[in-house]
Amino acid sequence: MNKIFIANFKMNKTNDEVLEYINEFNKLIPKNLSDEICICLPFTALCNGKFLDERVVLGAQNMHEQEFGAFTGEISADMLKNLNVGLVILGHSERRNYFNESNEKINKKIKTALRHGLKVVLCVGETKFQRNSKKTNQVLKSQIEEALVGIYENELSSVIIAYEPVWAIGTGEVAKNGDISTAVKVIRDVISNLYSENASKNQKIIYGGSLTSETSKNILKNDDICGALIGGASLNPNEFIKIIS
Ligand code: PEP
C-alpha cells in the first residue's frame, strides 16, 4: 500500500538551510517513488518550495482563518496558494498548547483551507494526563467532531487525520502499534457516526510522534495507518529518506 510521508520542520531552518536541504533531498528521492511526500516548511522558506522535486508537495504548518485584513503577523490561504502550497497542517498540538487554538478556531481554519483548495492535515491526540485518566477516546471524539462541524462528506478526501498523541511528540516515546490501532478505530467510528461507513473506510489516517528511521519500520507495517507525520527526524534529509524507503 502506498503511504503518505509528511515532514514538519516546525521553527527550524533558515532560507539558506532549506535550500541546502532541498538540494540534498532531491538527489535522494528514489526514481521509482510511489509514496506521497509532502514537506511543510517554515513560512519564510515557502518561496523555496519551487526548487523541490516536482513529486514533492509543498506544505505549510499553519494559516489564519480569515481571508485577509488587519491580522498582523498572520498568513492567509491565498498567500499559501500563491506559493503553490498544496497542504496545510492544522490543529497541531503545539498550536493548541502554546497558541491556545480551540477546536472551534481549527474548524474555521479547515473551512477556509478547503474553500481555497488546500489539503488539510488535522492533528488530534491526547495528553499523557488525559491518557492516564482514560479520556483518550473522549478527547479524540470531541477534537474530530468539533473540528469537522459543517464539513461535507465529499470534502473529507482533502482531509488527512493525523493521530499524534501529545506525549509522543518530540519525546522519543513512540506509541505502541496496539495503541495506534485502537485510536484509529475510535477515529473511524467517529467518522462513521458523523458521515457514513464509506467515509470512515476511506478516511486517510496517519501517525505522528517521535518517529525515526528505526522506530518507523515497525509502525509503518501497521496497515491501519496510511502514513506518517514526522517532525525532528525529517530535518535531516538522509534520515527522512530512510523513513520513506
Ligand atoms: C510533529 O511535530 O508532528 C511530530 C510528530 O514531531 P516529532 O516527530 O519530532 O515527534
Boltz pocket constraint, residues with backbone or C-beta under 6 A from the ligand:
constraints:
  - pocket:
      binder: B
      contacts: [[A, 8], [A, 164], [A, 168], [A, 169], [A, 170], [A, 171], [A, 208], [A, 209], [A, 210], [A, 211], [A, 229], [A, 230], [A, 231], [A, 232], [A, 233]]
      max_distance: 6.0
